[in-house]
């Protein structure tokens, strides 16, 4: 495991690790998160294993913009207006997936992460750094101690303030449903 600070200089290194199937820990606008290339099944499986998360619970995905979201999910005009109002930001939206099922998408509001999404130009599977069912970790020393030997890279932005994970809103039904506040 390698430890680096978030900066313009480290962006290429982080992108390369993700493109090569690595799993990283990165600060976000809410909490620290595990990140992996959504299209790399091994990397995504590794996140499930690290978190001890049941496979029946899908992982959310970061996208760089609404266009990228539209490549993955069906988004009508009404939904697009809602997304534009909340993105980038701390709200994850559940939408109908193009192939089948549903997917939770979000555009974060964190410069390093937004730059990374633009650089890699792929959706990134993401989820809070914790064992499934436990509170998200914001203390960098705890994160390194608990997960340092399980990931390829940790981006160290120090201890994050205590914040909640993103809100989750389901837009797959006729009415808007708040799943997590």
N, CA, C and O of each residue as an XYZ file, in Angstrom:
724
protein
N       0.847     -1.180      0.000
C       0.000      0.000      0.000
C       0.888      1.237      0.000
O       1.911      1.295      0.683
N       0.473      2.210     -0.776
C       1.187      3.466     -0.872
C       0.296      4.574     -0.313
O      -0.927      4.521     -0.441
N       0.908      5.560      0.298
C       0.190      6.689      0.886
C       0.628      7.963      0.176
O       1.822      8.259      0.120
N      -0.324      8.723     -0.370
C       0.004      9.987     -1.030
C      -0.998     11.070     -0.629
O      -2.069     10.774     -0.099
N      -0.642     12.309     -0.885
C      -1.538     13.438     -0.643
C      -2.314     13.744     -1.926
O      -1.797     13.519     -3.020
N      -3.540     14.250     -1.812
C      -4.274     14.615     -3.015
C      -3.668     15.875     -3.650
O      -3.608     16.917     -2.998
N      -3.227     15.798     -4.890
C      -2.691     16.967     -5.584
C      -2.741     16.737     -7.086
O      -2.958     15.619     -7.552
N      -2.541     17.797     -7.821
C      -2.517     17.695     -9.283
C      -1.420     16.729     -9.739
O      -1.585     15.989    -10.709
N      -0.282     16.758     -9.006
C       0.861     15.905     -9.341
C       0.536     14.417     -9.204
O       1.030     13.601     -9.983
N      -0.287     14.063     -8.223
C      -0.556     12.642     -7.950
C      -1.722     12.084     -8.771
O      -1.991     10.883     -8.734
N      -2.404     12.948     -9.504
C      -3.587     12.547    -10.278
C      -3.295     11.417    -11.272
O      -4.052     10.449    -11.349
N      -2.195     11.536    -12.037
C      -1.849     10.509    -13.036
C      -1.595      9.158    -12.381
O      -2.043      8.122    -12.874
N      -0.873      9.181    -11.265
C      -0.558      7.944    -10.546
C      -1.838      7.238    -10.081
O      -1.979      6.024    -10.228
N      -2.763      8.019     -9.520
C      -4.032      7.468     -9.030
C      -4.838      6.895    -10.203
O      -5.384      5.796    -10.109
N      -4.904      7.643    -11.297
C      -5.635      7.188    -12.484
C      -5.042      5.876    -13.017
O      -5.780      4.962    -13.385
N      -3.712      5.791    -13.055
C      -3.049      4.572    -13.546
C      -3.386      3.359    -12.678
O      -3.653      2.272    -13.191
N      -3.369      3.556    -11.366
C      -3.684      2.453    -10.449
C      -5.111      1.961    -10.691
O      -5.353      0.755    -10.741
N      -6.058      2.897    -10.841
C      -7.452      2.517    -11.095
C      -7.597      1.824    -12.449
O      -8.299      0.819    -12.560
N      -6.939      2.355    -13.477
C      -7.015      1.758    -14.822
C      -6.436      0.346    -14.844
O      -6.844     -0.488    -15.653
N      -5.481      0.085    -13.948
C      -4.842     -1.234    -13.887
C      -5.493     -2.175    -12.867
O      -4.894     -3.169    -12.460
N      -6.720     -1.852    -12.462
C      -7.474     -2.756    -11.602
C      -7.229     -2.608    -10.113
O      -7.575     -3.490     -9.328
N      -6.628     -1.484     -9.725
C      -6.368     -1.259     -8.309
C      -7.589     -0.776     -7.547
O      -8.546     -0.272     -8.134
N      -7.543     -0.936     -6.240
C      -8.557     -0.394     -5.334
C      -7.858      0.655     -4.477
O      -6.796      0.404     -3.908
N      -8.465      1.824     -4.395
C      -7.868      2.909     -3.611
C      -8.855      3.411     -2.563
O     -10.056      3.153     -2.632
N      -8.309      4.132     -1.598
C      -9.125      4.854     -0.617
C      -8.890      6.330     -0.890
O      -7.752      6.791     -0.967
N      -9.995      7.066     -1.038
C      -9.911      8.474     -1.428
C     -10.888      9.306     -0.596
O     -12.005      8.864     -0.325
N     -10.469     10.515     -0.189
C     -11.427     11.396      0.483
C     -12.489     11.850     -0.517
O     -12.216     11.958     -1.712
N     -13.687     12.112     -0.028
C     -14.754     12.640     -0.883
C     -15.351     13.857     -0.182
O     -14.833     14.308      0.840
N     -16.430     14.381     -0.729
C     -17.112     15.514     -0.103
C     -17.943     15.081      1.105
O     -18.509     15.920      1.805
N     -18.014     13.776      1.346
C     -18.747     13.291      2.522
C     -17.791     12.562      3.467
O     -17.456     13.075      4.535
N     -17.357     11.370      3.073
C     -16.481     10.545      3.912
C     -15.360      9.968      3.036
O     -15.356     10.176      1.822
N     -14.416      9.249      3.643
C     -13.434      8.519      2.846
C     -14.168      7.380      2.136
O     -15.088      6.778      2.691
N     -13.744      7.094      0.893
C     -14.403      6.041      0.139
C     -13.423      5.110     -0.539
O     -12.311      5.503     -0.893
N     -13.853      3.853     -0.718
C     -13.135      2.916     -1.571
C     -13.529      3.261     -3.001
O     -14.690      3.572     -3.266
N     -12.570      3.209     -3.925
C     -12.852      3.460     -5.335
C     -12.229      2.365     -6.186
O     -11.150      1.857     -5.878
N     -12.931      2.006     -7.273
C     -12.402      1.056     -8.252
C     -13.084      1.328     -9.589
O     -14.173      1.899     -9.637
N     -12.435      0.915    -10.666
C     -13.010      1.017    -11.997
C     -14.247      0.119    -12.048
O     -14.151     -1.090    -11.835
N     -15.389      0.705    -12.325
C     -16.660     -0.023    -12.360
C     -16.628     -1.201    -13.323
O     -17.278     -2.220    -13.089
N     -15.860     -1.057    -14.423
C     -15.821     -2.106    -15.442
C     -14.858     -3.245    -15.093
O     -14.816     -4.253    -15.799
N     -14.085     -3.097    -14.013
C     -13.144     -4.134    -13.618
C     -13.786     -5.005    -12.529
O     -13.821     -4.637    -11.354
N     -14.289     -6.160    -12.953
C     -15.027     -7.044    -12.029
C     -14.179     -7.491    -10.833
O     -14.689     -7.592     -9.717
N     -12.886     -7.758    -11.062
C     -11.996     -8.193     -9.969
C     -11.846     -7.096     -8.923
O     -11.895     -7.365     -7.723
N     -11.661     -5.854     -9.381
C     -11.490     -4.726     -8.457
C     -12.767     -4.492     -7.651
O     -12.710     -4.242     -6.447
N     -13.912     -4.573     -8.319
C     -15.197     -4.386     -7.627
C     -15.410     -5.525     -6.620
O     -15.866     -5.287     -5.501
N     -15.084     -6.744     -7.012
C     -15.208     -7.901     -6.097
C     -14.320     -7.709     -4.869
O     -14.686     -8.101     -3.761
N     -13.148     -7.100     -5.078
C     -12.215     -6.859     -3.976
C     -12.832     -5.896     -2.950
O     -12.651     -6.074     -1.746
N     -13.560     -4.877     -3.430
C     -14.225     -3.947     -2.495
C     -15.257     -4.702     -1.657
O     -15.318     -4.525     -0.440
N     -16.068     -5.545     -2.304
C     -17.051     -6.346     -1.554
C     -16.360     -7.178     -0.475
O     -16.837     -7.263      0.656
N     -15.244     -7.784     -0.834
C     -14.513     -8.639      0.102
C     -13.950     -7.814      1.265
O     -14.104     -8.191      2.426
N     -13.306     -6.699      0.954
C     -12.708     -5.847      1.988
C     -13.773     -5.363      2.976
O     -13.562     -5.373      4.189
N     -14.913     -4.944      2.440
C     -15.988     -4.396      3.284
C     -16.836     -5.472      3.966
O     -17.614     -5.180      4.874
N     -16.675     -6.732      3.512
C     -17.552     -7.830      3.973
C     -19.015     -7.473      3.679
O     -19.910     -7.703      4.493
N     -19.220     -6.906      2.493
C     -20.548     -6.458      2.087
C     -21.231     -7.557      1.281
O     -20.612     -8.145      0.394
N     -22.496     -7.842      1.575
C     -23.207     -8.864      0.791
C     -23.307     -8.436     -0.680
O     -23.549     -7.267     -0.982
N     -23.119     -9.398     -1.584
C     -23.193     -9.104     -3.027
C     -24.588     -8.632     -3.425
O     -24.762     -8.012     -4.475
N     -25.584     -8.926     -2.583
C     -26.962     -8.517     -2.885
C     -27.152     -7.001     -2.730
O     -28.162     -6.448     -3.166
N     -26.163     -6.333     -2.100
C     -26.246     -4.873     -1.931
C     -25.333     -4.208     -2.973
O     -24.116     -4.174     -2.794
N     -25.912     -3.684     -4.055
C     -25.085     -3.065     -5.090
C     -24.298     -1.865     -4.551
O     -24.716     -1.194     -3.607
N     -23.159     -1.623     -5.177
C     -22.319     -0.483     -4.785
C     -22.674      0.732     -5.639
O     -22.940      0.592     -6.833
N     -22.681      1.925     -5.038
C     -22.945      3.147     -5.802
C     -21.780      3.468     -6.742
O     -20.700      2.888     -6.636
N     -22.022      4.395     -7.655
C     -21.046      4.746     -8.677
C     -20.917      6.262     -8.790
O     -21.914      6.984     -8.811
N     -19.658      6.736     -8.863
C     -19.394      8.142     -9.155
C     -19.310      8.308    -10.670
O     -18.714      7.478    -11.356
N     -19.903      9.376    -11.187
C     -19.770      9.747    -12.594
C     -19.242     11.175    -12.667
O     -19.379     11.952    -11.722
N     -18.628     11.512    -13.823
C     -18.028     12.851    -13.952
C     -19.057     13.911    -14.326
O     -18.887     15.084    -13.993
N     -20.135     13.504    -15.025
C     -21.147     14.471    -15.450
C     -22.447     13.742    -15.800
O     -22.509     12.512    -15.781
N     -23.481     14.522    -16.119
C     -24.792     13.942    -16.432
C     -24.716     13.111    -17.714
O     -25.414     12.105    -17.835
N     -23.885     13.515    -18.664
C     -23.735     12.734    -19.900
C     -23.254     11.318    -19.590
O     -23.761     10.350    -20.158
N     -22.280     11.196    -18.693
C     -21.784      9.872    -18.314
C     -22.901      9.084    -17.614
O     -23.044      7.880    -17.824
N     -23.678      9.768    -16.792
C     -24.810      9.125    -16.107
C     -25.811      8.595    -17.133
O     -26.351      7.500    -16.970
N     -26.057      9.375    -18.193
C     -27.008      8.972    -19.240
C     -26.518      7.757    -20.031
O     -27.331      7.041    -20.616
N     -25.213      7.516    -20.060
C     -24.687      6.330    -20.730
C     -24.978      5.058    -19.935
O     -24.986      3.956    -20.484
N     -25.217      5.229    -18.636
C     -25.419      4.089    -17.741
C     -26.895      3.881    -17.408
O     -27.369      2.751    -17.294
N     -27.615      5.007    -17.254
C     -28.993      4.950    -16.753
C     -29.955      5.703    -17.681
O     -29.562      6.597    -18.430
N     -31.215      5.310    -17.602
C     -32.259      6.053    -18.303
C     -32.561      7.301    -17.488
O     -32.876      7.205    -16.302
N     -32.469      8.466    -18.110
C     -32.731      9.735    -17.412
C     -33.637     10.568    -18.303
O     -33.246     10.993    -19.390
N     -34.872     10.796    -17.819
C     -35.790     11.629    -18.599
C     -35.580     13.103    -18.236
O     -34.772     13.422    -17.363
N     -36.301     13.986    -18.899
C     -36.121     15.436    -18.693
C     -36.397     15.864    -17.255
O     -35.679     16.690    -16.691
N     -37.446     15.291    -16.672
C     -37.803     15.629    -15.287
C     -36.681     15.205    -14.327
O     -36.290     15.967    -13.444
N     -36.173     13.983    -14.512
C     -35.083     13.481    -13.670
C     -33.813     14.318    -13.875
O     -33.097     14.618    -12.920
N     -33.549     14.685    -15.118
C     -32.352     15.478    -15.410
C     -32.377     16.815    -14.666
O     -31.352     17.267    -14.156
N     -33.545     17.439    -14.608
C     -33.676     18.718    -13.876
C     -33.370     18.524    -12.383
O     -32.729     19.366    -11.755
N     -33.836     17.413    -11.835
C     -33.570     17.100    -10.421
C     -32.069     16.884    -10.213
O     -31.493     17.413     -9.263
N     -31.438     16.111    -11.098
C     -29.998     15.838    -10.989
C     -29.197     17.140    -11.079
O     -28.278     17.368    -10.292
N     -29.555     17.989    -12.044
C     -28.837     19.254    -12.225
C     -28.928     20.144    -10.985
O     -28.010     20.907    -10.685
N     -30.040     20.036    -10.276
C     -30.246     20.841     -9.064
C     -29.342     20.366     -7.907
O     -28.916     21.170     -7.078
N     -29.058     19.058     -7.863
C     -28.328     18.465     -6.735
C     -26.871     18.112     -7.014
O     -26.090     17.921     -6.082
N     -26.497     18.025     -8.292
C     -25.135     17.620     -8.663
C     -24.324     18.779     -9.168
O     -24.891     19.665     -9.807
N     -23.009     18.832     -8.918
C     -22.311     17.954     -7.988
C     -22.751     18.237     -6.552
O     -23.105     19.362     -6.201
N     -22.717     17.191     -5.740
C     -23.137     17.359     -4.356
C     -23.282     16.047     -3.624
O     -22.863     14.993     -4.101
N     -23.887     16.137     -2.450
C     -23.932     15.019     -1.503
C     -25.198     14.177     -1.627
O     -25.669     13.609     -0.642
N     -25.753     14.096     -2.853
C     -26.957     13.303     -3.061
C     -26.713     12.244     -4.126
O     -26.284     12.543     -5.240
N     -26.996     11.000     -3.756
C     -26.914      9.857     -4.663
C     -28.329      9.565     -5.154
O     -29.280      9.577     -4.372
N     -28.461      9.302     -6.446
C     -29.773      9.012     -7.012
C     -29.808      7.600     -7.561
O     -28.895      7.164     -8.263
N     -30.894      6.883     -7.226
C     -31.125      5.550     -7.776
C     -31.946      5.735     -9.049
O     -33.014      6.346     -9.044
N     -31.406      5.183    -10.142
C     -32.042      5.314    -11.456
C     -32.144      3.943    -12.109
O     -31.483      2.992    -11.690
N     -32.986      3.853    -13.148
C     -33.090      2.594    -13.889
C     -31.863      2.455    -14.774
O     -31.520      3.356    -15.539
N     -31.209      1.302    -14.652
C     -29.993      1.001    -15.394
C     -30.333      0.662    -16.847
O     -31.394      0.107    -17.133
N     -29.423      1.004    -17.756
C     -29.666      0.748    -19.186
C     -29.849     -0.732    -19.488
O     -30.783     -1.096    -20.202
N     -28.979     -1.600    -18.963
C     -29.145     -3.020    -19.305
C     -30.288     -3.662    -18.516
O     -31.158     -4.287    -19.121
N     -30.314     -3.532    -17.215
C     -31.473     -3.941    -16.391
C     -31.189     -3.636    -14.938
O     -30.039     -3.448    -14.540
N     -32.244     -3.590    -14.155
C     -32.091     -3.293    -12.733
C     -31.964     -1.804    -12.472
O     -32.414     -0.975    -13.263
N     -31.338     -1.479    -11.341
C     -31.169     -0.078    -10.950
C     -29.705      0.179    -10.611
O     -28.924     -0.751    -10.408
N     -29.355      1.452    -10.555
C     -27.994      1.847    -10.198
C     -28.049      3.153     -9.418
O     -28.866      4.027     -9.711
N     -27.169      3.280     -8.417
C     -27.073      4.498     -7.609
C     -25.893      5.323     -8.133
O     -24.751      4.862     -8.129
N     -26.183      6.548     -8.585
C     -25.161      7.408     -9.182
C     -25.029      8.721     -8.426
O     -25.979      9.209     -7.813
N     -23.808      9.286     -8.486
C     -23.564     10.582     -7.856
C     -22.383     11.273     -8.528
O     -21.422     10.629     -8.948
N     -22.477     12.598     -8.620
C     -21.321     13.424     -8.980
C     -20.885     14.101     -7.689
O     -21.623     14.924     -7.146
N     -19.699     13.769     -7.188
C     -19.247     14.373     -5.927
C     -18.857     15.846     -6.126
O     -18.658     16.311     -7.248
N     -18.759     16.542     -5.023
C     -18.313     17.936     -5.064
C     -16.999     18.024     -4.283
O     -16.948     18.552     -3.172
N     -15.939     17.488     -4.899
C     -14.617     17.455     -4.286
C     -13.609     17.536     -5.425
O     -13.502     16.604     -6.223
N     -12.878     18.627     -5.508
C     -12.054     18.940     -6.674
C     -11.146     17.788     -7.102
O     -11.139     17.423     -8.277
N     -10.388     17.214     -6.182
C      -9.464     16.138     -6.551
C     -10.215     14.984     -7.217
O      -9.777     14.453     -8.238
N     -11.335     14.609     -6.635
C     -12.128     13.503     -7.155
C     -12.763     13.845     -8.506
O     -12.806     13.004     -9.404
N     -13.255     15.075     -8.650
C     -13.822     15.506     -9.931
C     -12.747     15.501    -11.020
O     -13.002     15.085    -12.150
N     -11.544     15.968    -10.671
C     -10.425     15.954    -11.627
C     -10.066     14.514    -12.004
O      -9.773     14.225    -13.164
N     -10.089     13.616    -11.018
C      -9.786     12.207    -11.259
C     -10.822     11.587    -12.203
O     -10.464     10.866    -13.134
N     -12.090     11.866    -11.965
C     -13.159     11.334    -12.823
C     -13.005     11.834    -14.257
O     -13.231     11.082    -15.206
N     -12.621     13.102    -14.417
C     -12.404     13.648    -15.766
C     -11.205     12.965    -16.420
O     -11.246     12.618    -17.600
N     -10.134     12.774    -15.644
C      -8.900     12.183    -16.170
C      -9.122     10.732    -16.601
O      -8.728     10.334    -17.698
N      -9.752      9.954    -15.735
C      -9.949      8.530    -16.027
C     -11.088      8.327    -17.039
O     -11.100      7.342    -17.778
N     -12.031      9.255    -17.062
C     -13.151      9.256    -18.008
C     -13.945      7.943    -17.985
O     -14.392      7.448    -19.020
N     -14.105      7.402    -16.788
C     -14.882      6.175    -16.573
C     -15.647      6.335    -15.266
O     -15.210      7.059    -14.371
N     -16.782      5.664    -15.158
C     -17.461      5.652    -13.865
C     -16.624      4.869    -12.846
O     -15.931      3.916    -13.203
N     -16.695      5.274    -11.597
C     -15.941      4.604    -10.533
C     -16.897      4.062     -9.475
O     -17.712      4.795     -8.916
N     -16.778      2.767     -9.216
C     -17.529      2.173     -8.113
C     -16.986      2.780     -6.829
O     -15.776      2.929     -6.663
N     -17.894      3.128     -5.924
C     -17.451      3.778     -4.697
C     -18.371      3.387     -3.546
O     -19.550      3.083     -3.729
N     -17.787      3.407     -2.366
C     -18.560      3.145     -1.151
C     -17.726      3.607      0.042
O     -16.501      3.695     -0.044
N     -18.383      3.892      1.126
C     -17.675      4.404      2.303
C     -16.666      3.398      2.848
O     -16.843      2.187      2.716
N     -15.606      3.920      3.463
C     -14.559      3.083      4.054
C     -15.023      2.627      5.436
O     -15.031      3.394      6.399
N     -15.404      1.369      5.499
C     -15.849      0.731      6.736
C     -16.161     -0.724      6.426
O     -16.212     -1.133      5.266
N     -16.366     -1.487      7.476
C     -16.908     -2.837      7.319
C     -18.414     -2.636      7.208
O     -18.996     -1.847      7.952
N     -19.033     -3.337      6.294
C     -20.469     -3.174      6.041
C     -21.274     -3.184      7.345
O     -21.112     -4.070      8.185
N     -22.142     -2.180      7.494
C     -22.983     -2.081      8.688
C     -22.369     -1.264      9.810
O     -23.063     -0.918     10.765
N     -21.076     -0.944      9.718
C     -20.413     -0.131     10.742
C     -20.312      1.313     10.252
O     -20.449      1.567      9.056
N     -20.070      2.275     11.173
C     -19.960      3.674     10.745
C     -18.759      3.899      9.820
O     -17.742      3.214      9.925
N     -18.898      4.859      8.923
C     -17.809      5.226      8.012
C     -16.645      5.794      8.812
O     -16.845      6.494      9.805
N     -15.425      5.488      8.372
C     -14.229      5.981      9.064
C     -13.759      7.301      8.461
O     -13.706      7.450      7.241
N     -13.419      8.251      9.319
C     -12.892      9.542      8.873
C     -11.495      9.812      9.419
O     -10.838     10.774      9.022
N     -11.051      8.960     10.326
C      -9.734      9.126     10.940
C      -8.706      8.378     10.110
O      -8.779      7.155      9.985
N      -7.755      9.093      9.546
C      -6.798      8.517      8.602
C      -5.951      7.407      9.240
O      -5.636      6.418      8.578
N      -5.580      7.560     10.514
C      -4.785      6.507     11.181
C      -5.588      5.211     11.306
O      -5.064      4.123     11.070
N      -6.874      5.340     11.682
C      -7.748      4.150     11.776
C      -7.889      3.485     10.411
O      -7.858      2.259     10.299
N      -8.043      4.306      9.375
C      -8.196      3.789      8.010
C      -6.947      3.016      7.599
O      -7.039      1.906      7.074
N      -5.769      3.616      7.843
C      -4.506      2.952      7.490
C      -4.362      1.645      8.268
O      -4.003      0.616      7.696
N      -4.645      1.688      9.585
C      -4.522      0.480     10.423
C      -5.465     -0.629      9.983
O      -5.078     -1.796      9.937
N      -6.706     -0.267      9.660
C      -7.709     -1.285      9.345
C      -7.651     -1.772      7.888
O      -7.911     -2.943      7.613
N      -7.309     -0.866      6.957
C      -7.424     -1.231      5.541
C      -6.145     -1.041      4.727
O      -6.126     -1.369      3.541
N      -5.086     -0.524      5.327
C      -3.853     -0.232      4.603
C      -3.257     -1.401      3.854
O      -2.691     -1.227      2.775
N      -3.377     -2.600      4.419
C      -2.797     -3.784      3.770
C      -3.753     -4.433      2.764
O      -3.422     -5.456      2.164
N      -4.941     -3.838      2.579
C      -5.958     -4.436      1.709
C      -6.177     -3.659      0.406
O      -6.873     -4.135     -0.491
N      -5.583     -2.459      0.302
C      -5.772     -1.619     -0.886
C      -4.423     -1.285     -1.521
O      -3.371     -1.493     -0.915
N      -4.466     -0.765     -2.743
C      -3.244     -0.435     -3.468
C      -2.714      0.952     -3.127
O      -1.515      1.209     -3.233
N      -3.616      1.849     -2.716
C      -3.230      3.234     -2.479
C      -4.219      3.898     -1.537
O      -5.424      3.654     -1.606
N      -3.692      4.744     -0.652
C      -4.551      5.586      0.189
C      -4.175      7.032     -0.081
O      -3.005      7.408     -0.006
N      -5.181      7.838     -0.396
C      -4.968      9.268     -0.588
C      -5.289      9.929      0.742
O      -6.435      9.943      1.193
N      -4.265     10.467      1.349
C      -4.342     10.998      2.712
C      -4.637     12.493      2.702
O      -3.776     13.305      2.362
N      -5.857     12.844      3.076
C      -6.238     14.248      3.233
C      -6.403     14.569      4.717
O      -7.091     15.522      5.084
N      -5.763     13.762      5.564
C      -5.890     13.957      7.009
C      -7.238     13.465      7.494
O      -7.981     12.810      6.762
N      -7.540     13.790      8.737
C      -8.832     13.402      9.299
C      -9.923     14.280      8.697
O      -9.785     15.502      8.644
N     -10.994     13.660      8.250
C     -12.119     14.432      7.710
C     -13.066     14.783      8.851
O     -13.174     14.037      9.824
N     -13.758     15.925      8.732
C     -14.754     16.245      9.759
C     -15.848     15.170      9.764
O     -16.104     14.531      8.743
N     -16.482     14.979     10.913
C     -17.568     13.997     11.002
C     -18.703     14.480     10.102
O     -19.338     15.501     10.365
N     -18.940     13.719      9.033
C     -20.028     14.042      8.106
C     -20.772     12.765      7.805
O     -20.247     11.661      7.945
N     -22.003     12.946      7.390
C     -22.814     11.787      7.016
C     -22.485     11.381      5.594
O     -22.060     12.208      4.787
N     -22.686     10.081      5.280
C     -22.610      9.677      3.876
C     -23.698     10.425      3.087
O     -24.554     11.084      3.679
N     -23.662     10.324      1.785
C     -24.615     11.066      0.945
C     -26.056     10.632      1.219
O     -26.317      9.517      1.668
N     -26.979     11.549      0.933
C     -28.404     11.198      0.941
C     -28.637     10.302     -0.270
O     -27.914     10.389     -1.263
N     -29.643      9.444     -0.185
C     -29.976      8.593     -1.327
C     -31.445      8.800     -1.666
O     -32.323      8.654     -0.816
N     -31.695      9.142     -2.929
C     -33.055      9.391     -3.412
C     -33.340      8.451     -4.578
O     -32.558      8.363     -5.525
N     -34.464      7.753     -4.498
C     -34.877      6.824     -5.547
C     -35.756      7.561     -6.560
O     -36.812      8.089     -6.213
N     -35.307      7.589     -7.806
C     -36.079      8.226     -8.882
C     -36.650      7.185     -9.852
O     -37.006      7.523    -10.981
N     -36.736      5.929     -9.421
C     -37.192      4.876    -10.339
C     -38.711      4.708    -10.345
O     -39.255      4.027    -11.214
N     -39.391      5.317     -9.393
C     -40.849      5.182     -9.302
C     -41.510      6.480     -9.789
O     -40.828      7.426    -10.182
N     -42.824      6.506     -9.755
C     -43.557      7.712    -10.164
C     -43.380      8.855     -9.185
O     -43.529     10.023     -9.543
N     -43.055      8.507     -7.925
C     -42.801      9.566     -6.940
C     -41.372      9.454     -6.417
O     -40.756      8.389     -6.463
N     -40.865     10.569     -5.923
C     -39.497     10.625     -5.388
C     -39.497     10.003     -3.995
O     -40.305     10.379     -3.145
N     -38.590      9.049     -3.758
C     -38.537      8.359     -2.464
C     -37.160      8.587     -1.822
O     -36.130      8.269     -2.417
N     -37.156      9.140     -0.599
C     -35.919      9.347      0.143
C     -35.563      8.055      0.853
O     -36.292      7.610      1.740
N     -34.443      7.448      0.468
C     -34.022      6.172      1.066
C     -33.070      6.383      2.254
O     -33.085      5.606      3.209
N     -32.246      7.433      2.191
C     -31.329      7.751      3.298
C     -31.177      9.258      3.337
O     -30.874      9.903      2.333
N     -31.396      9.800      4.526
C     -31.313     11.261      4.693
C     -29.906     11.697      4.967
O     -29.650     12.889      5.134
